[in-house]
Amino acid sequence: ERETRRYSAYWRAMARVDELAEERGRDLRVASAWHWAVYLRGSAGVDLVKLPHQIDRWPAEGVEPKKSDLDEAQRAADLAALGELDVFITHMGVLMGRPELFALFATEFEVEGVFLDPTDDSRTRRLVLVFARPAEGAERGFVLFDDATDVDVDAYAARHGLGDPLRLVQDPRNARPDELVLLGVSLEPIPGDGHHWLTWHWQVRSPLTENYMLFEELGVPGEAARWMWTRPAGHGVVPSSQWPVGHVIRDGWPAFLSAEALNPAAAWVPLGAESGPEGPRVLELWARFGTLHPEKGFLNPLWPAQPGMKVPFGSDARGEDGRTPDGRRFDERDYLLVETFPLPADDAAAR
Protein backbone atom coordinates (compact mmCIF):
# COMPACT_ATOMS: atom_id res chain seq x y z
CA GLU A 1 0.00 0.00 0.00
CA ARG A 2 2.65 2.55 1.03
CA GLU A 3 4.91 1.89 -1.95
CA THR A 4 1.97 2.21 -4.32
CA ARG A 5 1.06 5.59 -2.86
CA ARG A 6 4.67 6.75 -2.87
CA TYR A 7 5.06 6.38 -6.64
CA SER A 8 1.44 6.84 -7.67
CA ALA A 9 2.12 10.33 -9.09
CA TYR A 10 4.66 8.76 -11.46
CA TRP A 11 2.13 6.09 -12.44
CA ARG A 12 -0.52 8.70 -13.20
CA ALA A 13 2.11 10.61 -15.18
CA MET A 14 2.73 7.51 -17.29
CA ALA A 15 -1.01 7.30 -17.99
CA ARG A 16 -0.80 10.89 -19.26
CA VAL A 17 2.12 9.87 -21.51
CA ASP A 18 -0.06 7.10 -22.98
CA GLU A 19 -2.69 9.74 -23.78
CA LEU A 20 -0.04 11.99 -25.31
CA ALA A 21 1.21 9.20 -27.59
CA GLU A 22 -2.35 8.66 -28.78
CA GLU A 23 -2.92 12.40 -29.29
CA ARG A 24 0.23 12.74 -31.38
CA GLY A 25 -0.32 9.55 -33.31
CA ARG A 26 3.20 8.23 -32.95
CA ASP A 27 5.48 6.35 -30.57
CA LEU A 28 7.24 8.40 -27.91
CA ARG A 29 10.65 7.82 -26.40
CA VAL A 30 10.26 8.36 -22.65
CA ALA A 31 12.51 8.37 -19.58
CA SER A 32 11.97 9.12 -15.91
CA ALA A 33 14.05 10.71 -13.18
CA TRP A 34 13.31 7.61 -11.10
CA HIS A 35 13.36 4.70 -13.51
CA TRP A 36 12.15 2.24 -10.88
CA ALA A 37 9.06 4.39 -10.27
CA VAL A 38 7.77 3.61 -13.79
CA TYR A 39 9.49 0.24 -14.36
CA LEU A 40 7.42 -2.07 -16.61
CA ARG A 41 4.79 0.66 -17.18
CA GLY A 42 5.56 1.16 -20.85
CA SER A 43 2.87 0.59 -23.45
CA ALA A 44 2.46 -0.03 -27.16
CA GLY A 45 3.02 3.64 -28.01
CA VAL A 46 5.67 4.33 -25.38
CA ASP A 47 9.31 3.30 -25.62
CA LEU A 48 10.41 3.51 -21.98
CA VAL A 49 14.18 3.90 -21.71
CA LYS A 50 16.60 4.39 -18.83
CA LEU A 51 19.07 7.27 -18.61
CA PRO A 52 22.75 6.24 -18.44
CA HIS A 53 23.03 7.65 -14.91
CA GLN A 54 20.57 8.45 -12.14
CA ILE A 55 19.81 12.13 -12.68
CA ASP A 56 19.17 12.96 -9.03
CA ARG A 57 22.90 12.45 -8.49
CA TRP A 58 23.55 15.58 -10.58
CA PRO A 59 25.55 18.05 -8.41
CA ALA A 60 23.31 20.72 -6.88
CA GLU A 61 24.22 24.34 -6.25
CA GLY A 62 24.83 25.25 -2.63
CA VAL A 63 25.08 21.61 -1.55
CA GLU A 64 28.25 19.97 -0.27
CA PRO A 65 29.67 17.77 -3.09
CA LYS A 66 29.31 14.02 -2.63
CA LYS A 67 31.42 11.17 -3.95
CA SER A 68 28.30 9.80 -5.61
CA ASP A 69 27.77 13.01 -7.65
CA LEU A 70 27.90 12.56 -11.41
CA ASP A 71 31.18 13.66 -12.97
CA GLU A 72 31.45 15.71 -16.17
CA ALA A 73 31.52 12.68 -18.48
CA GLN A 74 28.49 11.12 -16.77
CA ARG A 75 26.55 14.38 -16.99
CA ALA A 76 27.44 14.66 -20.68
CA ALA A 77 26.10 11.13 -21.26
CA ASP A 78 22.83 12.04 -19.55
CA LEU A 79 22.50 15.26 -21.54
CA ALA A 80 23.03 13.34 -24.78
CA ALA A 81 20.34 10.85 -23.77
CA LEU A 82 17.95 13.64 -22.79
CA GLY A 83 18.50 15.17 -26.23
CA GLU A 84 16.99 12.04 -27.81
CA LEU A 85 13.85 11.96 -25.66
CA ASP A 86 10.32 13.00 -26.54
CA VAL A 87 9.12 12.98 -22.93
CA PHE A 88 10.72 13.14 -19.50
CA ILE A 89 8.97 12.61 -16.17
CA THR A 90 10.47 14.09 -13.03
CA HIS A 91 9.58 15.42 -9.63
CA MET A 92 10.44 19.10 -9.43
CA GLY A 93 12.99 18.66 -6.66
CA VAL A 94 15.38 17.08 -9.16
CA LEU A 95 15.53 20.30 -11.20
CA MET A 96 15.67 22.83 -8.36
CA GLY A 97 19.25 23.90 -7.62
CA ARG A 98 20.47 22.37 -10.88
CA PRO A 99 20.33 25.31 -13.34
CA GLU A 100 21.69 23.41 -16.35
CA LEU A 101 18.91 20.83 -16.10
CA PHE A 102 16.25 23.41 -15.26
CA ALA A 103 17.21 25.54 -18.27
CA LEU A 104 17.04 22.53 -20.59
CA PHE A 105 13.47 21.68 -19.67
CA ALA A 106 12.43 25.32 -19.36
CA THR A 107 13.54 26.28 -22.86
CA GLU A 108 13.19 23.13 -25.00
CA PHE A 109 10.16 21.32 -23.54
CA GLU A 110 6.55 22.10 -22.74
CA VAL A 111 4.70 20.85 -19.67
CA GLU A 112 2.02 18.29 -20.50
CA GLY A 113 1.00 17.29 -16.99
CA VAL A 114 1.22 18.38 -13.35
CA PHE A 115 0.74 15.72 -10.70
CA LEU A 116 0.40 16.45 -7.00
CA ASP A 117 -2.26 14.59 -5.05
CA PRO A 118 -2.91 15.70 -1.47
CA THR A 119 -3.67 12.08 -0.55
CA ASP A 120 -0.26 10.85 -1.71
CA ASP A 121 2.45 9.76 0.75
CA SER A 122 2.14 12.37 3.50
CA ARG A 123 5.92 12.52 4.02
CA THR A 124 6.57 14.04 0.62
CA ARG A 125 3.57 15.47 -1.29
CA ARG A 126 5.85 15.25 -4.31
CA LEU A 127 5.27 17.49 -7.35
CA VAL A 128 5.74 15.49 -10.56
CA LEU A 129 5.78 17.07 -14.03
CA VAL A 130 5.56 15.57 -17.51
CA PHE A 131 7.87 17.46 -19.89
CA ALA A 132 7.43 16.87 -23.62
CA ARG A 133 9.03 18.25 -26.73
CA PRO A 134 6.38 20.11 -28.72
CA ALA A 135 4.76 18.49 -31.72
CA GLU A 136 6.60 19.26 -34.94
CA GLY A 137 5.87 22.78 -36.14
CA ALA A 138 3.75 23.64 -33.08
CA GLU A 139 4.25 26.46 -30.60
CA ARG A 140 5.10 25.24 -27.12
CA GLY A 141 2.07 25.22 -24.83
CA PHE A 142 2.57 25.44 -21.07
CA VAL A 143 6.18 26.48 -20.44
CA LEU A 144 8.48 27.48 -17.62
CA PHE A 145 10.21 30.02 -19.86
CA ASP A 146 9.96 31.22 -23.43
CA ASP A 147 11.71 34.08 -25.24
CA ALA A 148 10.21 35.14 -28.57
CA THR A 149 11.23 37.83 -31.03
CA ASP A 150 9.44 39.45 -33.99
CA VAL A 151 6.12 39.06 -32.19
CA ASP A 152 2.92 40.77 -33.35
CA VAL A 153 1.95 41.85 -29.83
CA ASP A 154 -1.72 42.48 -30.63
CA ALA A 155 -2.12 39.06 -32.23
CA TYR A 156 -0.19 37.47 -29.37
CA ALA A 157 -2.45 39.11 -26.76
CA ALA A 158 -5.57 38.00 -28.63
CA ARG A 159 -4.26 34.43 -28.96
CA HIS A 160 -3.62 34.19 -25.22
CA GLY A 161 -6.79 36.02 -24.18
CA LEU A 162 -4.95 38.93 -22.55
CA GLY A 163 -6.45 42.30 -21.68
CA ASP A 164 -4.90 45.76 -21.54
CA PRO A 165 -1.12 45.88 -20.97
CA LEU A 166 0.38 47.42 -17.84
CA ARG A 167 3.59 49.46 -18.01
CA LEU A 168 5.88 49.06 -15.00
CA VAL A 169 8.69 51.51 -14.27
CA GLN A 170 11.11 52.24 -11.47
CA ASP A 171 10.93 55.31 -9.27
CA PRO A 172 13.01 57.95 -11.11
CA ARG A 173 14.84 58.66 -7.85
CA ASN A 174 16.54 55.29 -8.36
CA ALA A 175 18.10 56.68 -11.57
CA ARG A 176 17.17 53.48 -13.44
CA PRO A 177 15.67 53.52 -16.96
CA ASP A 178 13.91 50.18 -16.54
CA GLU A 179 10.50 49.79 -18.21
CA LEU A 180 8.78 46.43 -18.41
CA VAL A 181 5.33 45.84 -19.89
CA LEU A 182 3.06 43.21 -18.41
CA LEU A 183 0.94 42.08 -21.35
CA GLY A 184 -1.20 40.02 -19.00
CA VAL A 185 -1.43 36.91 -16.86
CA SER A 186 -3.26 33.69 -17.69
CA LEU A 187 -4.48 30.94 -15.37
CA GLU A 188 -5.44 27.73 -17.15
CA PRO A 189 -6.23 24.16 -16.14
CA ILE A 190 -3.50 21.70 -17.05
CA PRO A 191 -3.77 17.91 -17.47
CA GLY A 192 -2.92 15.86 -14.40
CA ASP A 193 -4.34 16.04 -10.91
CA GLY A 194 -6.66 19.00 -11.43
CA HIS A 195 -4.18 21.87 -11.00
CA HIS A 196 -3.53 25.04 -13.02
CA TRP A 197 -0.75 26.80 -14.89
CA LEU A 198 -0.05 30.47 -14.17
CA THR A 199 1.72 32.34 -16.99
CA TRP A 200 3.11 35.87 -16.93
CA HIS A 201 3.42 37.48 -20.37
CA TRP A 202 6.03 40.26 -20.58
CA GLN A 203 7.29 42.62 -23.25
CA VAL A 204 10.71 44.23 -22.81
CA ARG A 205 10.51 47.90 -23.80
CA SER A 206 13.95 49.06 -22.64
CA PRO A 207 17.17 47.49 -21.31
CA LEU A 208 16.65 46.21 -17.77
CA THR A 209 19.37 46.94 -15.23
CA GLU A 210 18.14 44.64 -12.47
CA ASN A 211 17.48 40.95 -11.98
CA TYR A 212 13.94 41.17 -10.70
CA MET A 213 12.12 38.91 -8.31
CA LEU A 214 8.45 38.04 -8.60
CA PHE A 215 6.37 37.77 -5.42
CA GLU A 216 3.01 36.23 -6.29
CA GLU A 217 -0.07 35.32 -4.27
CA LEU A 218 -3.44 33.80 -5.17
CA GLY A 219 -6.37 34.14 -2.82
CA VAL A 220 -10.09 34.70 -2.40
CA PRO A 221 -11.23 38.16 -1.22
CA GLY A 222 -11.69 38.28 2.56
CA GLU A 223 -9.75 35.08 3.25
CA ALA A 224 -6.40 35.06 5.03
CA ALA A 225 -5.21 31.87 3.29
CA ARG A 226 -3.25 32.46 0.07
CA TRP A 227 -1.09 30.36 -2.18
CA MET A 228 2.26 32.18 -2.26
CA TRP A 229 5.40 31.78 -4.34
CA THR A 230 8.56 33.90 -4.64
CA ARG A 231 11.11 33.38 -7.40
CA PRO A 232 13.37 35.17 -9.88
CA ALA A 233 11.57 36.50 -12.94
CA GLY A 234 11.98 33.85 -15.63
CA HIS A 235 13.21 31.49 -12.90
CA GLY A 236 16.70 32.90 -13.45
CA VAL A 237 17.05 30.80 -16.63
CA VAL A 238 17.88 34.09 -18.31
CA PRO A 239 18.12 36.85 -15.65
CA SER A 240 15.86 39.79 -16.45
CA SER A 241 18.88 42.08 -16.90
CA GLN A 242 19.69 39.95 -19.97
CA TRP A 243 16.22 39.98 -21.55
CA PRO A 244 16.57 41.47 -25.05
CA VAL A 245 14.70 44.65 -25.86
CA GLY A 246 11.61 44.03 -27.99
CA HIS A 247 11.25 40.39 -27.01
CA VAL A 248 8.15 38.80 -25.49
CA ILE A 249 8.78 36.59 -22.47
CA ARG A 250 6.50 33.83 -21.19
CA ASP A 251 7.16 32.90 -17.59
CA GLY A 252 5.10 30.05 -16.14
CA TRP A 253 4.70 27.95 -13.01
CA PRO A 254 2.14 25.48 -11.63
CA ALA A 255 -0.45 27.14 -9.40
CA PHE A 256 -2.26 25.34 -6.59
CA LEU A 257 -5.60 26.24 -5.05
CA SER A 258 -4.45 25.55 -1.50
CA ALA A 259 -2.33 27.77 0.72
CA GLU A 260 -0.21 24.86 2.00
CA ALA A 261 -0.11 22.86 -1.22
CA LEU A 262 3.52 21.78 -0.96
CA ASN A 263 3.63 21.32 2.81
CA PRO A 264 3.29 17.58 3.53
CA ALA A 265 2.49 18.28 7.18
CA ALA A 266 -0.49 20.53 6.40
CA ALA A 267 -4.04 19.66 5.47
CA TRP A 268 -5.14 20.46 1.95
CA VAL A 269 -7.67 23.27 2.42
CA PRO A 270 -8.92 24.66 -0.93
CA LEU A 271 -8.96 28.41 -1.46
CA GLY A 272 -12.54 29.53 -0.99
CA ALA A 273 -13.31 26.90 1.65
CA GLU A 274 -13.30 29.50 4.43
CA SER A 275 -15.96 31.57 2.67
CA GLY A 276 -18.05 28.60 1.62
CA PRO A 277 -20.22 28.23 -1.48
CA GLU A 278 -22.02 31.50 -0.78
CA GLY A 279 -18.75 33.46 -0.61
CA PRO A 280 -17.04 35.33 -3.47
CA ARG A 281 -16.25 32.98 -6.34
CA VAL A 282 -13.32 35.12 -7.40
CA LEU A 283 -9.61 34.39 -7.30
CA GLU A 284 -7.31 37.41 -6.96
CA LEU A 285 -3.70 37.53 -8.09
CA TRP A 286 -1.58 39.93 -6.02
CA ALA A 287 2.09 40.58 -6.72
CA ARG A 288 5.03 42.89 -6.31
CA PHE A 289 8.14 43.21 -8.42
CA GLY A 290 11.60 44.23 -7.26
CA THR A 291 14.96 42.95 -6.11
CA LEU A 292 16.09 41.30 -2.89
CA HIS A 293 19.21 42.41 -1.04
CA PRO A 294 20.60 40.02 1.62
CA GLU A 295 20.81 42.84 4.18
CA LYS A 296 18.57 45.66 2.92
CA GLY A 297 15.65 43.47 1.85
CA PHE A 298 13.20 44.49 -0.88
CA LEU A 299 14.60 47.15 -3.23
CA ASN A 300 14.09 48.70 -6.68
CA PRO A 301 10.32 48.18 -6.95
CA LEU A 302 8.58 48.39 -10.30
CA TRP A 303 5.33 50.39 -10.08
CA PRO A 304 2.53 51.01 -12.60
CA ALA A 305 3.47 53.99 -14.79
CA GLN A 306 1.42 57.15 -15.09
CA PRO A 307 -0.23 57.44 -18.53
CA GLY A 308 2.19 58.67 -21.18
CA MET A 309 5.02 59.09 -18.67
CA LYS A 310 7.96 57.09 -17.38
CA VAL A 311 7.02 58.08 -13.85
CA PRO A 312 5.26 55.60 -11.54
CA PHE A 313 2.23 55.92 -9.35
CA GLY A 314 4.10 55.65 -6.06
CA SER A 315 2.60 55.18 -2.61
CA ASP A 316 2.02 58.94 -2.29
CA ALA A 317 -0.36 58.85 -5.29
CA ARG A 318 -2.78 56.34 -3.74
CA GLY A 319 -5.99 57.07 -1.96
CA GLU A 320 -6.99 55.69 1.42
CA ASP A 321 -8.41 52.62 -0.30
CA GLY A 322 -5.03 51.90 -1.91
CA ARG A 323 -6.17 52.90 -5.38
CA THR A 324 -4.18 54.96 -7.86
CA PRO A 325 -5.88 57.65 -10.00
CA ASP A 326 -6.22 55.16 -12.87
CA GLY A 327 -7.96 52.59 -10.65
CA ARG A 328 -5.06 50.26 -9.83
CA ARG A 329 -5.30 48.82 -6.32
CA PHE A 330 -2.56 48.14 -3.78
CA ASP A 331 -2.81 46.59 -0.32
CA GLU A 332 -1.07 47.79 2.84
CA ARG A 333 2.05 45.73 1.98
CA ASP A 334 2.48 47.40 -1.44
CA TYR A 335 1.24 44.32 -3.29
CA LEU A 336 -0.58 45.16 -6.52
CA LEU A 337 -3.84 43.51 -7.52
CA VAL A 338 -2.74 42.29 -10.94
CA GLU A 339 -5.67 40.20 -12.15
CA THR A 340 -8.86 38.47 -11.08
CA PHE A 341 -10.12 35.10 -12.30
CA PRO A 342 -13.30 33.10 -11.73
CA LEU A 343 -12.57 30.76 -8.83
CA PRO A 344 -11.96 27.35 -10.46
CA ALA A 345 -13.17 24.14 -8.89
CA ASP A 346 -10.40 22.49 -6.88
CA ASP A 347 -10.37 19.16 -8.65
CA ALA A 348 -7.33 18.06 -6.61
CA ALA A 349 -9.30 18.33 -3.39
CA ALA A 350 -12.05 16.19 -4.88
CA ARG A 351 -9.78 13.26 -5.70
C-alpha positions, 0 to 999 in steps of 0.5 A, spaced: 500 500 500 505 505 502 509 503 496 503 504 491 502 511 494 509 513 494 510 512 486 502 513 484 504 520 481 509 517 477 504 512 475 498 517 473 504 521 469 505 515 465 497 514 464 498 521 461 504 519 456 499 514 454 494 519 452 499 523 449 502 518 444 495 517 442 494 524 441 500 525 437 499 519 433 506 516 434 510 512 438 514 516 444 521 515 447 520 516 454 525 516 460 523 518 468 528 521 473 526 515 477 526 509 472 524 504 478 518 508 479 515 507 472 518 500 471 514 495 466 509 501 465 511 502 458 505 501 453 504 499 445 506 507 443 511 508 449 518 506 448 520 507 456 528 507 456 533 508 462 538 514 462 545 512 463 546 515 470 541 516 475 539 524 474 538 525 481 545 524 483 547 531 478 551 536 483 546 541 486 548 548 487 549 550 494 550 543 496 556 539 499 559 535 493 558 528 494 562 522 492 556 519 488 555 526 484 555 525 477 562 527 474 562 531 467 563 525 463 556 522 466 553 528 466 554 529 458 552 522 457 545 524 460 544 530 456 546 526 450 540 521 452 535 527 454 536 530 447 533 524 444 527 523 448 520 525 446 518 525 454 521 526 460 517 525 467 520 528 473 519 530 480 520 538 481 525 537 486 530 534 481 531 540 477 531 545 483 538 547 484 540 544 478 540 550 473 543 546 467 537 541 467 532 546 469 534 551 463 534 545 458 526 543 460 524 550 461 527 552 454 526 546 450 520 542 452 513 544 454 509 541 460 504 536 459 501 534 466 502 536 473 501 531 478 500 532 485 495 529 489 494 531 497 492 524 498 499 521 496 504 519 501 504 524 507 511 525 508 513 528 501 507 530 497 511 530 491 510 534 485 511 530 478 511 534 471 511 531 464 515 534 460 514 533 452 518 536 446 512 540 442 509 536 436 513 538 430 511 545 427 507 547 433 508 552 438 510 550 445 504 550 450 505 550 457 512 552 459 516 554 464 520 560 460 519 562 453 523 568 449 520 570 442 522 575 437 518 578 432 512 578 435 505 581 433 503 583 440 496 584 438 495 578 435 499 574 441 495 578 446 488 576 442 491 568 442 492 568 449 486 572 451 490 577 454 487 584 456 490 591 456 497 591 458 500 594 464 507 598 463 511 598 469 517 603 471 522 604 477 521 610 481 526 615 477 529 617 484 533 610 483 536 613 476 534 606 473 531 607 466 527 600 466 521 599 463 517 592 463 510 591 460 506 586 463 501 584 457 497 580 461 497 573 466 493 567 464 491 561 469 489 555 465 487 548 467 493 543 465 492 535 465 494 531 471 491 532 478 486 538 477 491 543 478 492 550 473 498 553 470 499 560 471 503 564 466 506 571 466 506 574 459 512 580 458 514 585 453 521 588 454 521 595 452 527 598 454 534 594 457 533 592 464 538 593 469 536 589 475 534 581 476 527 582 478 524 577 483 516 576 482 512 575 489 506 572 487 499 570 491 493 567 489 487 568 494 479 569 495 477 576 497 476 576 505 480 570 506 487 570 510 489 563 506 493 564 500 497 560 495 504 564 495 510 563 491 517 567 490 522 566 485 526 570 480 523 573 474 523 567 468 526 562 474 533 565 473 534 561 466 535 568 463 536 573 468 531 579 467 537 584 466 539 579 460 532 579 456 533 582 449 529 589 448 523 588 444 522 580 445 516 577 449 517 573 455 512 567 457 514 565 464 510 560 467 509 555 473 504 550 476 499 554 481 495 550 486 488 552 489 491 551 496 495 555 501 499 549 504 499 545 497 507 543 498 507 542 505 506 535 507 504 536 514 499 541 512 491 539 510 489 540 503 484 546 504 482 549 498 482 556 497 474 559 498 473 553 503 473 559 508 468 563 505 463 557 503 459 556 497 455 563 498 462 566 498 465 570 493 467 565 487 473 570 485 480 568 485 485 574 486 492 575 483 496 579 487 504 581 486 510 585 487 516 586 483 523 588 485 529 585 487 532 582 494 538 584 497 541 580 503 541 585 508 537 591 505 531 586 503 526 588 498 529 594 493 528 597 486 520 596 486 517 596 479 510 600 479 505 602 474 506 607 470 502 614 469 499 614 462 504 617 457 510 618 462 515 614 465 514 616 472 510 611 476 504 611 481 508 611 487 505 610 494 504 617 495 499 617 489 494 612 492 488 614 496 486 611 502 483 605 499 489 603 496 487 605 489 491 609 484 488 615 479 487 610 474 484 605 478 489 600 480 489 597 487 494 596 492 494 593 499 497 595 505 504 591 503 504 594 497 502 588 493 498 590 486 492 587 484 494 584 478 488 580 475 482 576 477 479 570 475 473 566 476 474 561 482 476 554 479 473 548 482 479 544 486 479 538 482 485 536 486 481 536 493 475 532 490 480 526 488 
